[in-house]
Amino acid sequence: MANYYAYARSNYFRVKNVKDFEKWCDKCLLDMHCKDKNSSQVMIHPNEYSDYCGWPSEVMGENDIEEIDVVAGIAGHIVPGDVCILEEIGYEKLRYLTAHILAITSEGLVREDGFHSIIQRWQKELENKFSLPEY
């Protein structure tokens, strides 16, 4: 059995209220960094205390585990007109490689892509002339 390891980060995007967003990030075990002092442009990534490989889907509440929706949380804080890009790459003993990217606006998730969907598109375009990179 192997462990899955992932790394994740976002681009810089503007939020409506930096302090409110920072509180939400703390609850979700995400580190937030401002681009410049007194800037509303921030980037996020899972912090060192996160047990998750990549973006969290649950956190420990007062008495029990609580599910969280990172996309909805970001959408509620992002400045309308800005786009947050969440990137994640991961692997399991190099048998499985994965990459996933999400685009989020104040309206919610607007685009989603990853290795597997790209390969599926290429298979159609290249008429299945290559084997899949699988174990």
C-alpha positions as CSV (number, residue, x, y, z in Angstrom):
1,M,0.0,0.0,0.0
2,A,1.2,3.5,-0.8
3,N,0.4,6.9,0.4
4,Y,-1.0,9.7,-1.8
5,Y,0.9,13.0,-1.7
6,A,-0.4,16.2,-3.2
7,Y,0.6,19.8,-3.4
8,A,-1.8,22.6,-4.1
9,R,-1.9,26.4,-4.4
10,S,-4.0,29.1,-6.0
11,N,-3.2,32.1,-8.1
12,Y,-3.5,35.6,-6.6
13,F,-7.1,36.9,-6.6
14,R,-8.9,39.7,-4.8
15,V,-11.3,39.2,-1.9
16,K,-13.9,41.5,-0.5
17,N,-12.6,41.5,3.0
18,V,-9.1,40.1,3.8
19,K,-9.7,39.6,7.5
20,D,-13.0,37.7,7.0
21,F,-11.3,35.6,4.3
22,E,-8.4,34.9,6.6
23,K,-10.8,33.6,9.3
24,W,-12.4,31.3,6.8
25,C,-9.0,30.1,5.7
26,D,-7.9,29.3,9.3
27,K,-11.0,27.2,9.8
28,C,-10.3,25.3,6.6
29,L,-6.6,24.8,7.5
30,L,-5.5,27.0,4.6
31,D,-2.6,29.5,4.7
32,M,-3.4,32.9,3.1
33,H,-0.7,35.3,1.8
34,C,-1.3,38.8,0.6
35,K,0.5,39.9,-2.5
36,D,1.5,43.2,-1.0
37,K,1.0,44.9,2.3
38,N,-2.5,46.4,2.5
39,S,-3.5,44.5,-0.6
40,S,-6.8,42.6,-1.2
41,Q,-4.9,40.2,-3.6
42,V,-4.3,36.9,-1.8
43,M,-3.2,33.4,-2.6
44,I,-3.9,30.3,-0.6
45,H,-2.5,26.8,-0.1
46,P,-3.1,24.0,2.4
47,N,-1.2,24.7,5.7
48,E,1.3,22.4,7.4
49,Y,-1.4,21.1,9.8
50,S,-3.7,19.9,7.1
51,D,-4.1,16.1,7.0
52,Y,-5.4,16.4,3.5
53,C,-3.4,16.0,0.4
54,G,-4.6,18.9,-1.6
55,W,-7.7,21.0,-1.0
56,P,-9.7,20.0,2.1
57,S,-13.3,18.7,2.0
58,E,-13.8,18.4,5.8
59,V,-12.4,19.9,9.0
60,M,-12.6,19.0,12.7
61,G,-15.5,20.9,14.3
62,E,-16.1,21.4,18.0
63,N,-17.3,17.8,18.4
64,D,-17.2,16.1,15.1
65,I,-15.9,16.3,11.5
66,E,-17.6,19.0,9.4
67,E,-17.8,18.9,5.7
68,I,-16.7,22.1,3.9
69,D,-17.1,23.3,0.4
70,V,-14.0,25.1,-0.6
71,V,-15.5,26.3,-3.9
72,A,-18.5,27.8,-2.3
73,G,-16.4,29.4,0.4
74,I,-14.1,31.1,-2.1
75,A,-17.0,32.1,-4.2
76,G,-18.5,33.9,-1.2
77,H,-15.4,35.9,-0.6
78,I,-14.0,36.7,-4.1
79,V,-14.5,40.1,-5.7
80,P,-16.9,39.9,-8.6
81,G,-15.0,39.9,-11.8
82,D,-11.9,38.1,-10.4
83,V,-11.1,34.4,-10.9
84,C,-9.5,32.1,-8.4
85,I,-7.5,29.2,-10.0
86,L,-7.0,26.2,-7.7
87,E,-4.2,23.9,-8.8
88,E,-3.4,20.5,-7.4
89,I,-0.8,17.9,-8.4
90,G,-0.3,14.6,-6.7
91,Y,1.1,11.1,-6.9
92,E,1.1,7.7,-5.3
93,K,4.5,5.9,-5.7
94,L,4.6,7.4,-9.2
95,R,2.1,4.7,-10.2
96,Y,-0.6,7.3,-10.3
97,L,0.0,10.9,-11.3
98,T,-2.8,13.4,-11.1
99,A,-3.3,17.1,-11.8
100,H,-6.5,19.0,-11.3
101,I,-7.4,22.7,-11.8
102,L,-10.5,24.6,-10.9
103,A,-11.6,28.1,-11.9
104,I,-13.9,29.9,-9.4
105,T,-15.7,33.2,-9.6
106,S,-18.2,34.9,-7.3
107,E,-20.8,32.8,-9.2
108,G,-19.1,29.5,-8.2
109,L,-17.2,26.9,-10.2
110,V,-16.9,27.9,-13.8
111,R,-14.2,25.5,-15.2
112,E,-12.7,22.2,-14.2
113,D,-10.0,20.2,-15.9
114,G,-7.3,17.6,-15.2
115,F,-4.9,15.1,-16.7
116,H,-7.7,12.5,-17.3
117,S,-10.0,14.8,-19.2
118,I,-7.2,16.1,-21.3
119,I,-6.1,12.6,-22.2
120,Q,-9.7,11.7,-23.1
121,R,-9.9,14.7,-25.5
122,W,-6.5,13.9,-27.0
123,Q,-7.6,10.3,-27.6
124,K,-10.5,11.5,-29.7
125,E,-8.4,14.1,-31.5
126,L,-5.6,11.6,-32.2
127,E,-7.9,8.7,-33.0
128,N,-6.7,6.5,-30.0
129,K,-3.2,6.2,-31.5
130,F,-1.5,6.1,-28.1
131,S,-1.7,4.0,-24.9
132,L,-2.9,5.5,-21.7
133,P,-0.3,6.3,-19.0
134,E,-1.5,3.8,-16.4
135,Y,0.0,1.2,-14.1
